[in-house]
Amino acid sequence: MKLRLTEGQYKRLLSEDNKSFLDGQVDFKNIGNKIDGFIAKCFEYVYQMTSSGEPQRLTRKFMEEFNFTEAEAIILTHNYENIDDKTGDFKKFIGEPLEYYGKFRWHGHIPVMAYVNGTVDGSYTGYATSPEEFYSLLEEGDYEDVMDNGGTVDYDEGNLDWEIDSDWAGESLGTQINELDKDDVIDNITIED
């Protein structure tokens, strides 16, 4: 009897080593892609600690108590929180797949804005009883109005303070994504370690 497999099915079979996630793109040293006896015991331990009033910093707990890497602890926290079990008996989940949950990255254009400081010729006006009193007000930065003479701005091009324009970043990202082919975007998404 012969079986025909698609390329995707064949790749999945090759990566079915119980260690890799996302068709073999991610592999961890300390955990596999399924709940095993050790992970079930870790979940039970965390369940006992959190149900007895311990703080709910699960990712840190997985790292400190069991010496998992941060990426491994994030996956375990995600899966622990998604298991709907009120009894604390996690042995019944042995063999169930762990869902991958991690940080992804896509490189695109990020909008920035800059603030430029410069000077232009103009005049300060204010009220005083004498030029000496007006001088004292000017010394303290006190004036009523300011007017420029309409000349050119004198500024140092090398002294620009650039920062990310967070208000425009989301709109810009949506525009970029909509202008690109979905498969091209997905192909350029990387997993961040």
GIBEL-V866030 format. One line per field, one symbol per residue. ss: DSSP state (A for helix, B for strand, O for the rest). psi: psi as a letter, one per 40 degrees, with the letter a starting at -180 (. if undefined). burial: 1 if it has 9 or more other ideal C-beta (glycine too) atoms within 8 Angstrom, else 0. A space follows every 50 residues. Layout:
ss = ???
psi = ???
burial = ???
This chain:
ss = OOOOOOAAAAAAAAAOOOOBBOOOOBBOOOOOOBOOAAAAAAAAAAAAAA AOOOOOOAAAAAAAAAOOOAAAAAAAAAAAAAOOOOOOOOAAAOOOBOOO OOOBBOOOOOOBBBBOOBBOOBBBBOOOOOAAAAAAAAAOOOOOBBBBOO OOOBBOOOOOBBBBOAAAAAAAAAAAAAAOOAAAAAAOOBBOO
psi = hiihiiddddddddegeediiffedhhideiaeihadddddddddddddd eeeiifgddddddddefiiddddddddddddehghedegedeeheiihhh hahiihhahhhiiihhhaiiiaihiihieidddddddddefhidihhiee aihhihdefhhhihgddeddddddddddeihddddddehihh.
burial = 00000000011100100001100101010010111000111111111111 00000001101110100110111111111100101001010011000101 01000000001000000001000001010000110111000010000000 0000100000000010011001100110000000100010100
